[in-house]
Amino acid sequence: MNGDIKIKTPKEFGIKLNALEIHEKDFPTVFRGYDAAEVDNYLDQIIKDYEAFEALINLLQKQLYQARQNAVVRPPKAPEADLDEIMQRIRELEVYCWGRAKG
């Protein structure tokens, strides 16, 4: 793994809207409709949340990229006991089990 990642856009995550699209959305007014000021205030908060989410996604993608760049690939740890130690333990078990070492 070389750490190379493609920075994805919100659309690539399946997010349909962005802050600008929400901001530019125009709703027609109708008789006995919603209070336009209340809708605008609510949409303003949604826009702020979207901007925060987009910033967070970008930050996390950059941190992931940096973490992968800085990751150290370590070689596998060598076995604790070497072959001579293993053979000695086998001989001791043979003596214990059969009274003498084989071979």
N, C-alpha and C positions, 0 to 999 in steps of 0.2 A: 504494500500500500504506500503510495508516494505522497499522500495527503492532498492531492488535487481534488477539489470538489467544485461543482458548478453551483454558483450562487443562484438560487431559485427566486423567481418573482412570486408575489402573492397569487397571481393568476395560475401559476404552475402548481400551487397548493390547492387549487379549486376554489379560491376566494373570488367571488363574483364582483365585488365592489371595492373601490379604494376611496380614500378620504375625498379626493377631488370629485369623483363621480357622485358621491353622496351630497357634497356641497353644491354641485351644479344641478342637482335634480330639482325640477320645477313641478309643483303640484297645482293643478287647477283648483280654483275656489268654487265651491258650490253652496247653494242655500242650505243652511243648517249643517254645514260641514264642520270640520275641526277648526279650533282656534289656530290661525296661521302662526302667531307668535310662539305658541306652545310647541307646535310641530318644529318650528325653526330652532328653538332652544334644545329640544330633544335631539334633533339631527346634529346640532353643533356638538353635543356631548358624544354622539356616536362617531363623528368625524375625529374628535380628539382621541377617542379610544382606538380607532383605526390607525391613526398616525402613530400612536404609541405601540400598537401591535406590529406595524411595519418596521418601526425603529428597532424593536426587540428582536424580530426575526432577522433583520440585517446584522445586528450585533451578535446574535447567537451563531449565525452562519460564519461570520468572521472569526469568532472565538473557536469554533470547530475547526476551521481551516488552519488557524495558528496552532491549535493543539496537535493536529495531525502533522504539521510541519515540524513541530518540536518533539514529537514522539521519538523515543529511542528504542530501536529494535535490539533487544538483547538476545545473545545466543542462548540456546537451552542450557540449563544448569547441568553440569557434569554429575554423574552418579556419585553418591557419597563414598561407596566402597569400590575399590578397584578389583580387578580380576583375582589378584593374589589373595586378597582378604577373603573373597568369596570362596576360593578353593580351600583355604585354611578352615573356614567354617564348615565346609562340606566334609573335610577329613575328620574334624572333631565330631560331627554328627554320625559319621560312619563308625567311629570308634565307640561312641556312646550306644549306637543301635546294635552293632554286630561284634563289638569287642576288638575290632581291628579296622585299619584303613584298607580300602580296596584299591587295586591297581597299583 
